C-alpha cells in the first residue's frame, strides 16, 4: 500500500472507521476518501456502483455497519440483517468490479456459536447455534466473510476478513438505549456520581465475561493486516484476556470515582456467557495489542468528560 494509493474507508465517521483514518494519517497516508451516510446510502446498489466508478479506490477498509447493543440488536432484527447484508454486498461487489487491489472486511466476535469452546478459534465458525439476541447481525457478518472468501476463490480477489472483539474508544456510542456495555456503564456511573445517586443498576447477573479492545489498537491491527497479510483465512483481533461484567463495572466505578452500590437486574438478558477470542494466529503474524483495559478506560473517560454526554 503506497502513500499515493487512494484508500476508501467505508464508515469513516464511526468509531472504527475514524480510528482507521487516524492511524492511516499518522503513518503518512493522505489520499483517503470517505462518504457520510447522508452523502452515500451504502444500501443503494446503484449509488455504491457509481461511487466506485467515480473514485476508483485502490484499497478498501469495510468498517461500515449498522451496530448496537443487545437491546437494539433484538428489537431491530430485520434492519440489522437487511442493512448489513446490503452494505457489505454492495461494497464487496463494486470493489471487485472496479478493480480494487485489496479489501479488508470487518466482522464481529458474535459470528461464533453461543456455546463455542473458549477461547474462540477461527475454526469454530458455523459449528453451532448463534446467540439469539444478535443472530441477525451475526448472520450478516458471516455472509460478509463468505462473500470475501467466495470472491477470492472464484475471481482471485485479494479480499480478507478480520473479526474484532468488543471495542471501545473515541467516537463510541453513549446512548443508553442502544449502546454497548462498556460505554453504557461509563455514562451510568458518571451520571450517578454527578447526580449523587446512591446506586447504579446494571443489566443482567454480572457473571458473563467479555473481552475489550481499544479501537486504536484495532486500527493498528487493520493497517497491519492490509499491508502484511494476504491469506484466505479470516483472523480474530483481540487481547486474549477477558473480564466479568461485574468486575468491569467495579473497574469503571473506581475510575469514575462513584461511591454508591451496584444493583444487578437478573431479569434482563445476559447474552452469551463468555466471548473470548483465540488470537494466537494474529500473534504468530507479529501483531499484539498495546493498550491494557484500565489505561484504555482512563483515556476514554477523560475524553468522555469533554463530550456532550458529560
Secondary structure as the mmCIF struct_conf table of DSSP 4:
data_model
#
loop_
_struct_conf.conf_type_id
_struct_conf.id
_struct_conf.beg_label_comp_id
_struct_conf.beg_label_asym_id
_struct_conf.beg_label_seq_id
_struct_conf.end_label_comp_id
_struct_conf.end_label_asym_id
_struct_conf.end_label_seq_id
TURN_TY1_P TURN_TY1_P1 UNK A 3 UNK A 4
BEND BEND1 UNK A 5 UNK A 5
STRN STRN1 UNK A 7 UNK A 10
TURN_TY1_P TURN_TY1_P2 UNK A 11 UNK A 13
BEND BEND2 UNK A 14 UNK A 14
HELX_RH_AL_P HELX_RH_AL_P1 UNK A 15 UNK A 27
TURN_TY1_P TURN_TY1_P3 UNK A 28 UNK A 28
STRN STRN2 UNK A 32 UNK A 33
TURN_TY1_P TURN_TY1_P4 UNK A 37 UNK A 39
TURN_TY1_P TURN_TY1_P5 UNK A 42 UNK A 43
HELX_RH_AL_P HELX_RH_AL_P2 UNK A 45 UNK A 55
BEND BEND3 UNK A 58 UNK A 58
STRN STRN3 UNK A 59 UNK A 62
HELX_RH_AL_P HELX_RH_AL_P3 UNK A 70 UNK A 75
BEND BEND4 UNK A 76 UNK A 76
HELX_RH_AL_P HELX_RH_AL_P4 UNK A 77 UNK A 97
TURN_TY1_P TURN_TY1_P6 UNK A 98 UNK A 99
BEND BEND5 UNK A 101 UNK A 101
STRN STRN4 UNK A 102 UNK A 106
HELX_RH_3T_P HELX_RH_3T_P1 UNK A 109 UNK A 111
BEND BEND6 UNK A 112 UNK A 112
TURN_TY1_P TURN_TY1_P7 UNK A 114 UNK A 115
BEND BEND7 UNK A 118 UNK A 119
STRN STRN5 UNK A 120 UNK A 120
HELX_RH_3T_P HELX_RH_3T_P2 UNK A 122 UNK A 124
TURN_TY1_P TURN_TY1_P8 UNK A 125 UNK A 126
BEND BEND8 UNK A 127 UNK A 128
HELX_LH_PP_P HELX_LH_PP_P1 UNK A 129 UNK A 131
HELX_RH_3T_P HELX_RH_3T_P3 UNK A 132 UNK A 134
HELX_RH_AL_P HELX_RH_AL_P5 UNK A 135 UNK A 155
STRN STRN6 UNK A 159 UNK A 164
STRN STRN7 UNK A 166 UNK A 168
BEND BEND9 UNK A 169 UNK A 169
TURN_TY1_P TURN_TY1_P9 UNK A 170 UNK A 171
TURN_TY1_P TURN_TY1_P10 UNK A 176 UNK A 178
HELX_RH_AL_P HELX_RH_AL_P6 UNK A 181 UNK A 194
TURN_TY1_P TURN_TY1_P11 UNK A 195 UNK A 196
BEND BEND10 UNK A 198 UNK A 198
STRN STRN8 UNK A 199 UNK A 203
BEND BEND11 UNK A 204 UNK A 204
BEND BEND12 UNK A 206 UNK A 206
STRN STRN9 UNK A 209 UNK A 210
STRN STRN10 UNK A 212 UNK A 214
HELX_RH_AL_P HELX_RH_AL_P7 UNK A 215 UNK A 228
BEND BEND13 UNK A 232 UNK A 233
STRN STRN11 UNK A 235 UNK A 237
BEND BEND14 UNK A 238 UNK A 238
BEND BEND15 UNK A 240 UNK A 240
STRN STRN12 UNK A 243 UNK A 244
HELX_RH_AL_P HELX_RH_AL_P8 UNK A 245 UNK A 256
TURN_TY1_P TURN_TY1_P12 UNK A 257 UNK A 257
BEND BEND16 UNK A 260 UNK A 260
STRN STRN13 UNK A 261 UNK A 265
TURN_TY1_P TURN_TY1_P13 UNK A 266 UNK A 267
BEND BEND17 UNK A 268 UNK A 268
BEND BEND18 UNK A 272 UNK A 273
STRN STRN14 UNK A 274 UNK A 275
STRN STRN15 UNK A 277 UNK A 277
HELX_RH_AL_P HELX_RH_AL_P9 UNK A 280 UNK A 285
TURN_TY1_P TURN_TY1_P14 UNK A 286 UNK A 286
HELX_RH_AL_P HELX_RH_AL_P10 UNK A 293 UNK A 304
TURN_TY1_P TURN_TY1_P15 UNK A 305 UNK A 306
BEND BEND19 UNK A 307 UNK A 307
TURN_TY1_P TURN_TY1_P16 UNK A 308 UNK A 309
#
